[in-house]
Amino acid sequence: MRFFTDIMGVFDGAFTISNLAKAIIKLNGKGTDNLQVPAEKTMQIGDMTIKKR
C-alpha cells in the first residue's frame, strides 16, 4: 500500500484508487505497458504538470 500512498498520492494527489480501477477495468482483460489513468485534479510535481482530463 505504501506505493499507492507515497508514490502515486492516491489520498491527496492527482490519482485516485477509483480512477486507477476504472483504467484497469477499461482494459477488458488485455495487457498494457502504458496504463493511462485520468488525473482527478491538476497538480504540479517538480517541473512537471499533471493536468486533469
C-alpha positions in Angstrom: 0.0 0.0 0.0 3.0 2.3 0.5 3.5 2.6 -3.2 0.0 3.9 -3.8 0.1 6.4 -0.9 3.7 7.6 -1.2 4.4 7.4 -4.9 1.0 7.9 -6.5 -0.5 10.0 -3.7 -3.9 8.4 -4.0 -5.4 10.0 -0.9 -4.4 13.6 -1.7 -2.7 13.5 -5.1 -3.8 13.6 -8.8 -4.6 9.9 -9.0 -7.4 8.1 -7.1 -8.0 4.4 -6.5 -11.3 4.6 -8.3 -9.7 6.2 -11.4 -6.9 3.6 -11.3 -9.6 0.8 -11.1 -11.6 2.3 -14.0 -8.4 2.3 -16.1 -7.7 -1.3 -15.3 -11.3 -2.4 -16.0 -11.3 -0.5 -19.3 -8.5 -2.9 -20.5 -11.1 -5.7 -20.6 -8.5 -8.3 -19.6 -5.9 -7.2 -22.1 -2.4 -6.3 -21.1 -0.7 -3.0 -21.5 2.7 -1.4 -20.9 1.1 2.1 -21.0 -1.7 2.3 -18.5 -3.4 5.7 -18.8 -5.1 6.8 -15.7 -7.0 10.1 -15.8 -6.0 12.7 -13.2 -8.6 13.7 -10.6 -7.1 17.2 -10.3 -4.3 19.3 -11.9 -1.1 19.0 -9.9 2.4 20.4 -10.2 5.2 17.9 -9.3 8.6 19.5 -9.7 8.8 20.9 -13.2 6.1 18.5 -14.5 2.4 19.4 -14.5 -0.2 16.6 -14.5 -3.5 18.0 -15.9 -7.0 16.9 -15.1 -8.7 15.3 -18.1 
